[in-house]
Amino acid sequence: MAQTITAPGKKPTAGQLALAQAVARGEQRSEIGITTVPADVYTDPAHFAREKAALFDRLPQVIAPSALLPESGMVVPHDATGRQLLLTRDKAGQIHVFHNVCRHRGTRLVEGTEAQCAARLVCPYHAWTYRLDGGLIALPRPETFPGMDKSEFSLVELPSCETGGLIWFSPFDSADFTHAQQVGEDMAAFGAQDHFLFRRKTHTVRGNWKLIMDAFLESYHVLRLHAKTIAPFFKDGVTSGDMIGPHARSAVGRAEELDGVDLTDMAAVRRFVTFAYQLLPATVIIPSPDYINVMVLMPQSHDCTLVEDFMLIPEAPASDKAREHWERSWALLDGGVFASEDFRAAELGQQGLETGVVSEITLGTLETGIHRFHQTVSEALRAAN
């Protein structure tokens, strides 16, 4: 049921190259005037319920990077989306996303939250046994189920797609992964499909999911909010962006000069431009010069969001020195920039908006990505009605 798409990547895609060239020229794409967003889209529980139904219960979405299950014969229970799911990589290397529910009596098959190695799935209640592709292969006392066709009792699978080092799934049967595949081409250009999962952590953020997305849709805050962490690495407001279907893609100029850089060499581009991806409904991907953060947002309520942060590095650390290097990078981004700055700003924004003092948020020309994202969410809400 899953699709698998792979592609080599050493050079930027055409879209990535166009954004890097725009940054090099100092262009500001999609520059419009002052815009606003109603405050109640962050604070109204009824509005959140509509978003959940239209977006999170309907659209294809990233659930994890491929590096979470790097080898065949692995399984990962996953409950944070509000569904009891089970990710598997079967003997042939194919990814599957199942409901983590035995077809006999509805028992949860696999407990925990960490990746596990498993040759098969055995229900802890009555030992019904499944292959990692979901097929029922054995059950005790089969004569007590006369006439039973085991092929009719496979695990219930959701549509999924593995592309460019990302695992997508859809809660909706008629899933279209076309745009996921296009994003996958960009991810393959970073070599994400070959990366190693260095760290994984889930944060509880007491804020609306869109306030977190907003932080990664504009560069206006970078030199202010991140003044003590990453601000010295970036230029102020040198940015460009476009769309891959409903997904936003942006490029922000780093402090180094672009003069003389070969923009057809991805390694060179990443030293001078930081790309960011904001995938509908709620995934953020930040490829730094030498590693990638994938953040999957899973809203729990209108004012509480789980954010699972995955740090992907080119290869497993080969020495203590290498491990210490990546630990410093993880501490800077996950613990510093994200948790202490971006996520904290979302929490403070939620606290302020809940007072009702501000009826709408005001966006300048360096924040047009937020305006565009909210337009995309509104379009998805209308399409679902």
Secondary structure, 3 states (H helix, E strand, C coil): CEEEECCCCCCCCHHHHHHHHHHHHCCCCCCCCCEEEECHHHHCHHHHHHHHHHHHCCCCEEEEEHHHCCCCCEEEEECCCCCCEEEEECCCCCEEEEECECCCCCCECCCCCCCEECCCEECCCCCCEECCCCCEEECCCHHHCCCCCHHHHCCCEECEEEECCEEEECCCCCCCCHHHHHHHHHHHHCCHHHCEEEEEEEEEECCCHHHHHHHCCCCCCHHHHCCCCCHHHEEEEEEEEEEECCEEEEEEEECCCCCCCCCCCHHHHHHHEEEEEEECCCEEEEECCCCEEEEEEEEEECCEEEEEEEEEECCCCCCHHHHHHHHHHHHHHHHHHHHHHHHHHHHHHHHHHHCCCCCEEEECCCCHHHHHHHHHHHHHHHHHC
